[in-house]
Structure formats: C-alpha cells, structure tokens
Amino acid sequence: MRAVVRTVVGEHPDFTIRNINRELRTRLPQSPAISQTTSSGILDGLLVTTKKLEDAPAERNSDRTKQQRHAYATWLMHEVQETEFIFIDEAGINIWTKRTRGRVVRGRRAVRVVQGRRWAKLNHDIRCK
C-alpha cells in the first residue's frame, strides 16, 4: 500500500487526500478502503509534505523547442532589421485558478508537468520602433 501511495503522489503531486484515496481504491480494488486520517498518517510516514507547486511545461526545454528558438532568434537578428515591432507582455494576469500546493517527499521540489496550455491572459502591448 505504501509503495502505491508513493507512486500516486509522484504521478499526481496536486492530489488531495480524497483524490489519493480514490486512486488507491482504483489501483487496489481488493484491499479494504482506508480513511483520510489513515492516508494522512501514511503520507507522514513516507515523509511526504506539502509545498508550493511549480508548473513545468512538458516541452519547455526539449531539443525541438530549443532548435525552434534558435531558428527564430537567427531570423529575427539577421532578416528583420528596420521593422516596427509590437511587443506583447507575456507576463499577464492569468484568470484561471489551480491548486498552488502539492505533495512531495521532503527534500524535493513539487513540480506539476503540464502540456503547453494557451489561454487568454490580460495583457497590454508596447509599440516600439
């Protein structure tokens, strides 16, 4: 049971204790259901704690993405010289909510791997020449 709990926490650091219990019932259908208090005790015994979750896009630093960045930077520096650009602030306010804390073994960072999500942000543009 402890090994399964460790695996579930490793795969889904943003799961609540209720979600962990649900996943345990799915993965171990023959074992008896356990309470949330018991699950919490198992997590404490495994030295699992809660920390601030960080999102790490799945393809952020893949070789393909690095090559595309390099090609774009080369094009930008050499091909486009006297052009007017519109820069869009990409650090806008995200209006979507998500869990900010996740479970992870002590001494490690809580990282949630996410697919390259794109949704509307509240931005402003800066025009430069």
Buried (B, 14 or more C-beta within 10 A) or exposed (E): EEEBBBEBBEEBBBBBBEEBBEBBEEEBEEEEEBEEEEBEEBBEEBEBBEBEBEEEEEEEEEEEEEEEEEEEEEEEEEEEEEEEEEEEEEEEEEEEEEEEEBBBBEEEEBBBEEEEEEEEBEEEEEEEE
